[in-house]
Amino acid sequence: MFVASAFAQEAADQAAGEIHTETGVAEHGSEGGFPPFLVETYPSQLLWLAITFGLFYLFLKRVVLPRIGGILEVRRDRIAQDLDQAARMKEEADAAVAAYEQELAEARKKAASIAQEARDNAKAEAEAERRRVEAGLDSKLKEAEARIALIKDTALSDVGTIAEETAAAIVQELVGGKVDKASLSAAVKAAQQQ
Amino acid sequence: MANDPIHQFQIAKWIPIEIGGLDFSFTNSSAFMVATVVAAGAFLYLTTSSRGLVPSRLQSVSEMSYEFIASMLRDAAGNHGMRFFPFIFTLFMFVLVANLLGLFPYFFTVTSHIIVTFALALLVIGTVVVYGFYKHGLGFLKLFVPSGVPVVIAPLVVAIEVVSFLSRPISLSVRLFANMLAGHIALKVFAGFVTSMTALGIAGAAGAVLPLALTVAITALELLMAFLQAYVFVVLSCMYINDAIHPSH
């Protein structure tokens, strides 16, 4: 590939004989045999592999891996912390909801008691009013009954007088004489009692 | 380079370095190891630099890979296994990014060389053996003696367990190496068909649609393979590490 010819030529002289037969690529003899089996290139490859791999190992171990590990650690911590915070906030929210529910229940209870009280008051007032009205009506009824009785009594007593006068007049017309007033009233009373 | 499908695996010296007769040159392979490490490191570093509580898309990619590997290791090896997390994570990112970079045309695939994958596999097994003996002493050898095995067949079982343990680094490394190698060769071969058929004229160009479609399909498959092989490599490593932590079956 690059500046291979000189090196490969040199390699061919040393290694061609022993290696070609094993690899079966003897036709490349002019270029030094099958490259991976050229033993004289091994020291160089081993040395540079040791150097590069060793430095790479140290670099990764000292610098890169602690850094990536740190990044992952920080992220894990951060996520755990955020989850904690979220859980705490959820608890707070739950508590707020519970408090709200409780207040709501209390308010409902209070409203119910106020409504009940108002209803009771209204009922009591209505009852009192009804009683008052009934009492008024009763008294008026009694008054009216008393007056009716009075009027009836008056009327009944008037009936006796009217009957006496009428009887006296009738007797006078029929008989033509004066009638004894006492016997007349006794007769009217007897008629009334029949 | 032409149509040679093997050419892409060749090692090219960029800066020759030689110490004690051994060749430690800075090669294209070394360059892509550096590129792998820089790309992966820069991505992980830059995407997480804002440390966003709410991650951006790229930051969540880094976080997802972190959590993916962490949960995989925890599932396989328990909480005790998390001490190997940096190692497993490094392994995963290195293999994954090396595989992904290798998918770019003209890029070198670090994991297509057996020595690299074998070294990584040996590192895993070496960690298992060293930690196993450090933690459990000779008790680590209980790994080879499953509990409840009758004495008569115990030697046979122990032999099988030892062989299976020894074959682990081989299977681990060859699986990754062979998949990367075969995938890239197939890709190169089919892509080569496209160019060579097009060179034949109009009929060839019309026929080249088929290998072109296959190239696209194999590229998608290789993308899957890049993830899958990195994943498999690391899953098996996690299971082996679990053996080191809990040697008795």
Interface residues (C-beta under 8 A of the other chain):
Chain A: M1 F2 V3 A4 A6 F7 A8 A11 V25 H28 E31 G32 F34 P35 P36 F37 L38 E40 T41 Y42 P43 S44 Q45 L46 L47 W48 L49 A50 T52 F53 L55 F56 Y57 F59 L60 K61 V63 V64 L65 R67 I68 G69 G70 I71 L72 V74 R75 R78
Chain B: M1 D4 I6 H7 Q8 F9 Q10 I11 A12 K13 W14 I17 L22 D23 F24 S25 F26 T27 N28 S29 S30 M33 V34 T36 V37 A40 G41 L44 Y45 T48 R51 G52 L53 P55 Q59 S62 E63 Y66 E67 F85 P86 F87 F89 T90 M93 F94 Y106 F108 V110 S112 H113 I114 I115 V116 A119 L120 F177 L181
